[in-house]
Amino acid sequence: MTVIVGRTPVDASFEQPGASSGGPEGNERLTAATGAVLMVLFAIEGVTILFLGQLLTLHFFIGLLLTGPVCLKIGSTGYRFYRYYTGSPAYRRKGPPAPLLRLLGPLVVATSVAVLGTGVALALLGRDTGPVPVLLLHKAGFICWIAVTAVHVLAYVWRLPRLIGADLRRRPARHGIVAPWRAGRWSLLAVALGAGLVVALAGVHLVSGWSR
């Protein structure tokens, strides 16, 4: 639909709330895209666990690569939490997640940080971790992470095709203008992956401390 403002035609979609895919809708799409990337990376990481003797280097690399997207996922969900509980009208209209998912959210974050944190500690310290059983904590954190994340994924995975597809299928406006929020979302994801890649490339050599 096109309306006339003075003598200049303006696409009315730019005037409608949410048309630019910012706000809670944009946040949801960013979280979905990041979640999809994390599902792929964690699936690869899971395969390396089954063949850890042969794929230890890949296990290290993917584990370090995950740091970037995990930080972005925590940031996007944390931002939604912040906007909702500080009374943003748009986020209040969107509403909170279901009660069970609101309960699981902090657990998913805590266990993700625990798994990655202990993994990085193991990479830095090698086999000699001193009196602290870091490897045991890493394994325990992973088991807890699997338990809570399985429910989280099952609750949200069916939404991913719709949310990601909405961005991928969306065509530029009639005058070739690309929604800035969409470009910003994909740029943030690319930066997160790039940051994780830098960490992985810089730290993958630490696997030598476990290969002896």
Secondary structure as a PSIPRED ss2 file (coil, helix, strand):
# PSIPRED VFORMAT (PSIPRED V4.0)

   1 M C   1.000  0.000  0.000
   2 T E   0.000  0.000  1.000
   3 V E   0.000  0.000  1.000
   4 I E   0.000  0.000  1.000
   5 V E   0.000  0.000  1.000
   6 G C   1.000  0.000  0.000
   7 R C   1.000  0.000  0.000
   8 T E   0.000  0.000  1.000
   9 P E   0.000  0.000  1.000
  10 V E   0.000  0.000  1.000
  11 D E   0.000  0.000  1.000
  12 A H   0.000  1.000  0.000
  13 S H   0.000  1.000  0.000
  14 F H   0.000  1.000  0.000
  15 E C   1.000  0.000  0.000
  16 Q C   1.000  0.000  0.000
  17 P C   1.000  0.000  0.000
  18 G C   1.000  0.000  0.000
  19 A C   1.000  0.000  0.000
  20 S C   1.000  0.000  0.000
  21 S C   1.000  0.000  0.000
  22 G C   1.000  0.000  0.000
  23 G H   0.000  1.000  0.000
  24 P H   0.000  1.000  0.000
  25 E H   0.000  1.000  0.000
  26 G H   0.000  1.000  0.000
  27 N H   0.000  1.000  0.000
  28 E H   0.000  1.000  0.000
  29 R H   0.000  1.000  0.000
  30 L H   0.000  1.000  0.000
  31 T H   0.000  1.000  0.000
  32 A H   0.000  1.000  0.000
  33 A H   0.000  1.000  0.000
  34 T H   0.000  1.000  0.000
  35 G H   0.000  1.000  0.000
  36 A H   0.000  1.000  0.000
  37 V H   0.000  1.000  0.000
  38 L H   0.000  1.000  0.000
  39 M H   0.000  1.000  0.000
  40 V H   0.000  1.000  0.000
  41 L H   0.000  1.000  0.000
  42 F H   0.000  1.000  0.000
  43 A H   0.000  1.000  0.000
  44 I H   0.000  1.000  0.000
  45 E H   0.000  1.000  0.000
  46 G H   0.000  1.000  0.000
  47 V H   0.000  1.000  0.000
  48 T H   0.000  1.000  0.000
  49 I H   0.000  1.000  0.000
  50 L H   0.000  1.000  0.000
  51 F C   1.000  0.000  0.000
  52 L H   0.000  1.000  0.000
  53 G H   0.000  1.000  0.000
  54 Q H   0.000  1.000  0.000
  55 L H   0.000  1.000  0.000
  56 L H   0.000  1.000  0.000
  57 T H   0.000  1.000  0.000
  58 L H   0.000  1.000  0.000
  59 H H   0.000  1.000  0.000
  60 F H   0.000  1.000  0.000
  61 F H   0.000  1.000  0.000
  62 I H   0.000  1.000  0.000
  63 G H   0.000  1.000  0.000
  64 L H   0.000  1.000  0.000
  65 L H   0.000  1.000  0.000
  66 L C   1.000  0.000  0.000
  67 T H   0.000  1.000  0.000
  68 G H   0.000  1.000  0.000
  69 P H   0.000  1.000  0.000
  70 V H   0.000  1.000  0.000
  71 C H   0.000  1.000  0.000
  72 L H   0.000  1.000  0.000
  73 K H   0.000  1.000  0.000
  74 I H   0.000  1.000  0.000
  75 G H   0.000  1.000  0.000
  76 S H   0.000  1.000  0.000
  77 T H   0.000  1.000  0.000
  78 G H   0.000  1.000  0.000
  79 Y H   0.000  1.000  0.000
  80 R H   0.000  1.000  0.000
  81 F H   0.000  1.000  0.000
  82 Y H   0.000  1.000  0.000
  83 R H   0.000  1.000  0.000
  84 Y H   0.000  1.000  0.000
  85 Y H   0.000  1.000  0.000
  86 T C   1.000  0.000  0.000
  87 G C   1.000  0.000  0.000
  88 S C   1.000  0.000  0.000
  89 P H   0.000  1.000  0.000
  90 A H   0.000  1.000  0.000
  91 Y H   0.000  1.000  0.000
  92 R H   0.000  1.000  0.000
  93 R H   0.000  1.000  0.000
  94 K H   0.000  1.000  0.000
  95 G C   1.000  0.000  0.000
  96 P C   1.000  0.000  0.000
  97 P C   1.000  0.000  0.000
  98 A C   1.000  0.000  0.000
  99 P H   0.000  1.000  0.000
 100 L H   0.000  1.000  0.000
 101 L H   0.000  1.000  0.000
 102 R H   0.000  1.000  0.000
 103 L H   0.000  1.000  0.000
 104 L H   0.000  1.000  0.000
 105 G H   0.000  1.000  0.000
 106 P H   0.000  1.000  0.000
 107 L H   0.000  1.000  0.000
 108 V H   0.000  1.000  0.000
 109 V H   0.000  1.000  0.000
 110 A H   0.000  1.000  0.000
 111 T H   0.000  1.000  0.000
 112 S H   0.000  1.000  0.000
 113 V H   0.000  1.000  0.000
 114 A H   0.000  1.000  0.000
 115 V H   0.000  1.000  0.000
 116 L H   0.000  1.000  0.000
 117 G H   0.000  1.000  0.000
 118 T H   0.000  1.000  0.000
 119 G H   0.000  1.000  0.000
 120 V H   0.000  1.000  0.000
 121 A H   0.000  1.000  0.000
 122 L H   0.000  1.000  0.000
 123 A H   0.000  1.000  0.000
 124 L H   0.000  1.000  0.000
 125 L H   0.000  1.000  0.000
 126 G C   1.000  0.000  0.000
 127 R C   1.000  0.000  0.000
 128 D C   1.000  0.000  0.000
 129 T C   1.000  0.000  0.000
 130 G C   1.000  0.000  0.000
 131 P C   1.000  0.000  0.000
 132 V C   1.000  0.000  0.000
 133 P C   1.000  0.000  0.000
 134 V H   0.000  1.000  0.000
 135 L H   0.000  1.000  0.000
 136 L H   0.000  1.000  0.000
 137 L H   0.000  1.000  0.000
 138 H H   0.000  1.000  0.000
 139 K H   0.000  1.000  0.000
 140 A H   0.000  1.000  0.000
 141 G H   0.000  1.000  0.000
 142 F H   0.000  1.000  0.000
 143 I H   0.000  1.000  0.000
 144 C H   0.000  1.000  0.000
 145 W H   0.000  1.000  0.000
 146 I H   0.000  1.000  0.000
 147 A H   0.000  1.000  0.000
 148 V H   0.000  1.000  0.000
 149 T H   0.000  1.000  0.000
 150 A H   0.000  1.000  0.000
 151 V H   0.000  1.000  0.000
 152 H H   0.000  1.000  0.000
 153 V H   0.000  1.000  0.000
 154 L H   0.000  1.000  0.000
 155 A H   0.000  1.000  0.000
 156 Y H   0.000  1.000  0.000
 157 V H   0.000  1.000  0.000
 158 W H   0.000  1.000  0.000
 159 R H   0.000  1.000  0.000
 160 L H   0.000  1.000  0.000
 161 P H   0.000  1.000  0.000
 162 R H   0.000  1.000  0.000
 163 L H   0.000  1.000  0.000
 164 I H   0.000  1.000  0.000
 165 G H   0.000  1.000  0.000
 166 A H   0.000  1.000  0.000
 167 D H   0.000  1.000  0.000
 168 L H   0.000  1.000  0.000
 169 R H   0.000  1.000  0.000
 170 R C   1.000  0.000  0.000
 171 R C   1.000  0.000  0.000
 172 P C   1.000  0.000  0.000
 173 A C   1.000  0.000  0.000
 174 R C   1.000  0.000  0.000
 175 H C   1.000  0.000  0.000
 176 G C   1.000  0.000  0.000
 177 I C   1.000  0.000  0.000
 178 V C   1.000  0.000  0.000
 179 A C   1.000  0.000  0.000
 180 P H   0.000  1.000  0.000
 181 W H   0.000  1.000  0.000
 182 R H   0.000  1.000  0.000
 183 A H   0.000  1.000  0.000
 184 G H   0.000  1.000  0.000
 185 R H   0.000  1.000  0.000
 186 W H   0.000  1.000  0.000
 187 S H   0.000  1.000  0.000
 188 L H   0.000  1.000  0.000
 189 L H   0.000  1.000  0.000
 190 A H   0.000  1.000  0.000
 191 V H   0.000  1.000  0.000
 192 A H   0.000  1.000  0.000
 193 L H   0.000  1.000  0.000
 194 G H   0.000  1.000  0.000
 195 A H   0.000  1.000  0.000
 196 G H   0.000  1.000  0.000
 197 L H   0.000  1.000  0.000
 198 V H   0.000  1.000  0.000
 199 V H   0.000  1.000  0.000
 200 A H   0.000  1.000  0.000
 201 L H   0.000  1.000  0.000
 202 A H   0.000  1.000  0.000
 203 G H   0.000  1.000  0.000
 204 V H   0.000  1.000  0.000
 205 H H   0.000  1.000  0.000
 206 L H   0.000  1.000  0.000
 207 V H   0.000  1.000  0.000
 208 S H   0.000  1.000  0.000
 209 G H   0.000  1.000  0.000
 210 W H   0.000  1.000  0.000
 211 S H   0.000  1.000  0.000
 212 R C   1.000  0.000  0.000
